[in-house]
């Protein structure tokens, strides 16, 4: 009986999470007139693709999609690689300066250089303004994610390193052929977190990207929202038509979260195990 009650509560909770998302998807496929007259419905009375037609009316969204996908893929791969290697170094018991490296990572979690110093470093000293590296480089090492991996690496028996060293393996071989396969749940979890950070980021694009052809998806979506609100206030005089303001909002949500929703099922089996890192010991 207790199992049935727990499953029922979980099912109700899942349904409560699914209904709002379903209404957003249906709202993006409902005509603007129906949304204004009938409001939100679980099933639309009048189907329409005007919101998506308006959203994809310009090829700029495809360019921005390409920028965001490139930044997410390249940034996630590099960030996971750098974070995993850094974490392995500071978790290795024979690294001489691992305490200093740990303090340097921890210090950045407490104190930052501020916006002015950060902007001068990226835009002037490194000269990365209006480049994709300005969207990738600042997020390549997250100290919080690094310490999560450190906690996992320290649970791996050190005897594996010693046995591999006796067999003639170097540190790179041990890390990539032994440690990484064992640490798949933790690395998959960190990969998801990094992918979400790169995909949803708009702050770096707002600071360092002035070229509209290199704007990430999140900045473009915001500009489309602003343009839609402006056209609504002007009665559709910019495009000689009233834009589907409500539908565009829902369509942008679907377009923005779609790839992440499709990515999650592939790493879900690692995600749950990765979240429990350090939860129990022994």
C-alpha positions in Angstrom: 0.0 0.0 0.0 2.8 2.4 0.8 4.4 1.7 -2.6 1.2 2.5 -4.3 0.8 5.8 -2.4 4.4 6.8 -3.2 4.0 6.0 -6.9 0.7 8.0 -7.0 2.3 11.0 -5.4 5.2 10.9 -7.8 2.8 10.5 -10.7 0.8 13.5 -9.6 4.0 15.5 -9.2 5.2 14.5 -12.7 1.8 15.4 -14.1 1.9 18.8 -12.4 5.3 19.4 -14.0 4.2 18.2 -17.4 1.0 20.3 -17.7 2.6 23.7 -17.8 5.1 22.6 -20.4 2.3 21.0 -22.4 0.3 24.3 -22.3 3.4 26.2 -23.5 3.8 23.9 -26.5 0.0 24.1 -27.3 0.1 27.9 -26.8 2.8 28.2 -29.5 0.6 26.2 -31.9 -2.6 28.2 -31.2 -3.7 31.2 -33.2 -3.3 34.6 -31.6 -7.0 35.3 -31.8 -7.9 32.1 -30.0 -5.4 32.9 -27.2 -6.9 36.3 -26.7 -10.5 35.1 -26.8 -10.3 31.6 -25.1 -7.1 31.9 -23.1 -5.0 28.8 -22.3 -6.5 25.4 -23.3 -5.2 21.9 -23.0 -6.2 21.5 -26.6 -6.4 24.4 -29.0 -9.6 25.4 -30.8 -7.7 26.9 -33.7 -4.3 25.6 -34.8 -1.8 28.0 -36.2 1.9 28.1 -37.1 2.1 31.9 -37.3 4.3 32.2 -34.2 7.0 29.9 -35.7 6.7 31.5 -39.1 7.3 34.9 -37.5 10.1 33.5 -35.4 11.9 31.9 -38.4 11.1 34.7 -40.9 14.7 35.8 -40.8 17.8 33.7 -41.4 19.5 35.4 -38.4 17.9 32.8 -36.0 19.7 30.0 -37.9 23.0 31.9 -37.6 22.4 32.4 -33.8 21.4 28.8 -33.4 24.7 27.8 -35.1 26.6 30.1 -32.8 24.9 28.7 -29.7 25.3 25.1 -30.8 29.0 25.6 -31.6 29.7 27.3 -28.3 27.8 24.7 -26.3 29.5 21.7 -28.0 33.1 23.1 -28.1 32.7 24.8 -24.7 31.3 21.6 -23.0 34.0 19.4 -24.4 36.8 21.7 -23.4 35.3 22.6 -20.0 34.8 19.0 -19.0 38.3 18.0 -20.2 40.0 20.9 -18.3 37.9 20.5 -15.2 38.4 16.7 -15.1 42.2 17.1 -15.5 42.4 19.8 -12.9 40.3 17.9 -10.5 42.4 14.8 -11.0 45.6 16.7 -10.3 44.4 18.2 -7.0 42.9 14.9 -5.9 46.2 13.0 -6.6 48.0 12.3 -3.3 51.5 12.7 -4.8 51.0 16.1 -6.4 53.2 18.5 -4.5 51.2 21.7 -4.9 47.7 20.3 -4.9 46.9 22.3 -1.7 47.9 25.6 -3.4 45.8 24.8 -6.5 42.8 23.9 -4.4 43.1 27.2 -2.5 43.3 29.1 -5.8 40.1 27.4 -7.1 38.3 27.9 -3.8 39.4 31.6 -3.5 37.7 32.4 -6.8 34.4 31.1 -5.4 34.6 33.7 -2.6 36.1 36.7 -4.4 35.9 38.0 -7.9 37.7 40.7 -9.9 34.5 42.6 -10.6 32.8 43.5 -13.9 35.4 46.1 -14.9 38.4 43.9 -14.4 36.6 41.0 -16.1 35.7 43.1 -19.1 39.3 44.6 -19.4 40.8 41.1 -19.3 38.6 39.6 -22.0 38.1 42.5 -24.3 41.4 44.4 -24.1 44.2 42.2 -22.8 43.0 39.0 -24.5 41.4 40.8 -27.4 38.5 38.3 -27.6 35.7 40.7 -28.3 33.3 39.7 -31.1 34.8 36.2 -31.1 33.4 32.8 -30.1 36.2 32.4 -27.5 34.7 35.3 -25.5 31.6 33.1 -25.0 33.7 29.9 -24.2 36.8 30.9 -22.3 35.3 32.4 -19.1 33.3 29.2 -18.3 36.0 26.6 -19.0 36.6 25.9 -15.3 33.9 26.1 -12.7 35.4 25.6 -9.2 32.2 24.1 -7.8 32.1 21.4 -10.6 35.8 20.8 -10.0 35.3 20.0 -6.3 32.5 17.6 -7.2 34.9 15.7 -9.4 37.6 15.8 -6.7 35.2 14.2 -4.3 34.5 11.4 -6.8 38.2 10.9 -7.7 39.2 10.6 -4.1 36.8 7.6 -3.8 38.7 5.7 -6.4 41.2 3.3 -4.8 44.7 4.7 -5.3 46.0 1.1 -5.8 44.7 1.4 -9.4 47.2 4.1 -10.0 50.0 2.2 -8.4 49.3 -1.0 -10.3 49.2 0.9 -13.6 52.4 2.7 -12.8 54.1 -0.6 -12.0 53.0 -1.8 -15.5 54.6 1.2 -17.1 51.6 3.5 -17.7 52.2 7.2 -17.5 49.8 9.8 -16.0 48.0 10.6 -19.2 47.4 6.9 -19.9 46.1 6.3 -16.3 43.8 9.3 -16.5 42.2 8.7 -19.9 42.2 4.9 -19.9 41.5 4.1 -16.3 40.2 7.1 -14.3 37.8 8.5 -16.9 35.9 5.3 -17.7 35.4 4.7 -14.0 34.2 8.3 -13.5 31.6 8.2 -16.3 28.6 9.1 -14.0 30.4 12.1 -12.5 31.7 13.3 -15.8 28.3 12.9 -17.4 26.7 15.0 -14.7 29.2 17.7 -15.0 28.8 17.7 -18.8 25.1 18.3 -18.4 25.7 21.2 -16.0 28.3 22.7 -18.4 26.0 22.3 -21.4 23.2 24.0 -19.6 25.5 26.9 -18.7 26.7 27.4 -22.2 23.3 27.0 -23.8 21.4 29.4 -21.5 24.1 32.0 -21.2 23.2 35.5 -22.4 25.5 37.6 -20.2 28.7 37.0 -22.1 27.0 37.7 -25.4 25.6 41.0 -24.0 29.1 42.1 -22.9 31.3 41.0 -25.7 29.3 40.5 -28.9 28.5 43.6 -30.9 28.3 41.9 -34.3 24.7 40.8 -34.8 25.7 37.9 -37.0 27.6 36.4 -34.0 24.9 36.9 -31.4 24.0 33.8 -29.5 20.4 32.5 -29.5 19.5 33.9 -26.1 20.3 37.4 -27.1 18.4 37.1 -30.4 15.4 35.7 -28.6 15.4 38.7 -26.3 15.6 41.1 -29.3 12.7 39.3 -31.0 10.6 39.7 -27.8 11.4 43.4 -27.7 10.6 43.8 -31.4 7.4 42.0 -31.0 6.3 44.2 -28.1 7.2 47.3 -30.1 5.2 46.2 -33.1 2.3 45.4 -30.8 2.4 48.9 -29.3 2.5 50.4 -32.8 -0.3 48.2 -34.1 1.8 46.2 -36.4 3.0 49.1 -38.5 6.5 47.8 -38.9 5.5 44.6 -40.8 2.0 45.8 -41.8 0.5 43.1 -39.6 -0.1 42.5 -36.0 2.6 40.0 -34.8 1.5 37.0 -32.7 3.0 38.4 -29.5 1.7 35.6 -27.1 2.5 32.8 -29.5 6.0 34.1 -30.2 6.7 34.0 -26.5 5.7 30.3 -26.2 7.5 29.4 -29.5 10.7 30.9 -28.2 10.5 28.8 -25.1 10.0 25.6 -27.2 12.9 26.6 -29.5 15.2 27.4 -26.7 14.8 24.4 -24.5 14.2 21.8 -27.2 17.8 20.6 -27.6 18.4 20.3 -23.9 15.2 18.3 -23.4 16.4 16.0 -26.2 19.9 15.7 -24.6 18.8 14.7 -21.1 17.4 11.2 -21.9 20.8 10.1 -23.2 22.6 10.9 -19.9 19.7 10.4 -17.5 21.1 7.0 -16.4 24.3 8.6 -15.3 22.7 11.8 -13.9 21.0 10.2 -10.9 24.1 8.3 -9.8 26.2 11.4 -10.4 24.0 13.5 -8.1 24.7 11.1 -5.2 28.4 11.6 -5.3 29.6 12.1 -1.7 26.1 11.5 -0.3 27.2 8.3 1.4 30.6 7.0 2.4 31.8 3.5 3.2 
